[in-house]
Amino acid sequence: MNKLSSNSGRIQRKRRVRAKISGTASRPRLAVFKSLKSIYAQVIDDTIGKTLASAKLSDLKKASNTVDGAKQVGKLIAEKCIALKIVSVTYDRAGYRYHGKVKALAEGAREGGLQF
């Protein structure tokens, strides 16, 4: 039997989760994507298919691709959401395990004022 790669397993988990959650106008979806060089966050209203706010590691000066950098991205996306009067979001970790950078981004967003 062939072994699945870790990314294909993540894609399967992502599809399974996305079948159950979606963002609305009152409670948009905070989606996370990790690459080897950066971490990205988007706030999406799935009813109209529009990205309301986004943040990435390269938006920050002197930020590195570490847990601390992910926390700063979480705070940045929270600031952008608060400016758009978005307080409550649904957290979509896109099949990633809830630890490390994904957890730090969520904690940074909570510290910035977002509610999950």
N, C-alpha and C positions, 0 to 999 in steps of 0.2 A: 504494500500500500504506500502511495506517495504521501510524503509529509507536506502539509500546507505551510506556507511562509507565515511569519508573524503578521505581516501586513494584510494578507488575504484573510486571516482570521479576524483581524480588526475590522476589515470591510464587512464581513458577515455580521459581526456584532453591531456595527454602525447601522446596517440595514434593518436589523431586528429592532433596535431602539427607535430609529426614525419612523418605523411603522406605528409606534405608540405615541410619540410626542410631536407636537408642532407648535409653532409660535403664532400668536394672535396679536391683534392690535393692542389689546390691553396687557397682554403678557407675552412679549416676543421671545424668541429662542436665542440664547447666547451659545453660539457654536464655536468650538475650539479646533484648531488644526496645528499639529506639531510637524516640523521638518527637522532635518539634522542641523540646520543653521538658524532657525528662528521659530517663533511661536506666534500664532495669529488668533484673533478673536473677532467675531462678527455678531451683531445683533440683527436678527432677521424676523420680519413679519411674513409668515408663510401664506397667509390668506391672500396677499397681493404679490407675493414673491419678490419682495424688495429688501435690500440690506439697509437698515436704518443707521447703523454706526459700525465702524470697524477700527481695530487697533492692531499694530504689529510691533515687533521688537525694534525694527529699524526706525520707527517713529520716535523712539527715545534716544537721546544722546547719552553716551557712556553706559549703555546697557549691554550686558553680555547674555549669551544663551545659557543661563543658569536658572536655578529656582528663584533667585532674587529678581532676575530679569522678567521672569514669568509673572511674579507678583506685581511688578511695576506695570506690566501690560494690563493686568487685571484692574489696577487702580485707574489707568488711563481710559479703559473702556467704560468704567463706572462713571468717570467724570463726563465723558461724552454722552452717556445715557441720561445722567442727571440733567445735563443741559437740554436734552430733548424731552425732559419730564417723564422719563421711563424709570420706574422705581422697582418694579417686579419683573423678573425674567425666569425662563425655564432654562436650566443648564443642560447643554448637549455636549457630552464629552467625546462624542464621535467614536466610541468603541475603545478609547484609551482607558487604561486602568486609572482609578482615582488615587493617584499618589504622585509625588514629585512635582513636576512643572504644572500638570493639569490641576492638581490640588492647590498649588500656590497661586495660580491664576484665579481660581474660585475664591480663595481667601482674600486676595487683593481686591477683587470686585466687591466682596462683602464689606471689607474695610472702607471702600469708596462709597458705600451707601446702597448697593443693590441688594434686593431680597430674592432668594431662590425659593 
